[in-house]
Amino acid sequence: RNPGQSKPLSDKIASFAMGDDEIAPPFQYLDLGILAYTGSGSALAQVQIAPGGGLPGDNENWDPVRLQIKGKLGFGLWRSIYLLKMTSPKNAVLVALDWIKVKLFGRDISIL
């Protein structure tokens, strides 16, 4: 085995089973917030705006600063993030145009 080459998979599994080594680093979850559309042009948002005290893995001391928004402002934030998370600019434009069309002309209920 060359110095730059990693251990074979069988060696990794054996060392993990014996408790000598970790195969992968421990999983860490980063909560970016919550968005919920509640209907009639209203939404709820809870967004983390600053890290809290302690470390994210320390559940007892980890207390991030969160901003809570509801109503029309929450709906605007929900739509903005929805468009930003689109995978292609074309889809984002098409969705935004559809939202404008619905606002101007209402829903098309003739298509089943």
Secondary structure as the mmCIF struct_conf table of DSSP 4:
data_model
#
loop_
_struct_conf.conf_type_id
_struct_conf.id
_struct_conf.beg_label_comp_id
_struct_conf.beg_label_asym_id
_struct_conf.beg_label_seq_id
_struct_conf.end_label_comp_id
_struct_conf.end_label_asym_id
_struct_conf.end_label_seq_id
TURN_TY1_P TURN_TY1_P1 PRO A 3 GLY A 4
BEND BEND1 GLN A 5 GLN A 5
HELX_LH_PP_P HELX_LH_PP_P1 SER A 6 PRO A 8
HELX_RH_AL_P HELX_RH_AL_P1 LEU A 9 ALA A 17
TURN_TY1_P TURN_TY1_P2 MET A 18 GLY A 19
BEND BEND2 ASP A 20 ASP A 20
BEND BEND3 ILE A 23 ALA A 24
HELX_LH_PP_P HELX_LH_PP_P2 PRO A 25 PHE A 27
STRN STRN1 GLY A 33 GLY A 39
TURN_TY1_P TURN_TY1_P3 SER A 40 GLY A 41
STRN STRN2 SER A 42 GLY A 53
BEND BEND4 GLY A 54 GLY A 54
TURN_TY1_P TURN_TY1_P4 PRO A 56 GLY A 57
TURN_TY1_P TURN_TY1_P5 ASN A 59 ASN A 61
STRN STRN3 ASP A 63 GLY A 71
HELX_RH_AL_P HELX_RH_AL_P2 LYS A 72 LEU A 84
TURN_TY1_P TURN_TY1_P6 LYS A 85 LYS A 85
BEND BEND5 THR A 87 SER A 88
HELX_RH_AL_P HELX_RH_AL_P3 PRO A 89 PHE A 105
BEND BEND6 SER A 110 SER A 110
#
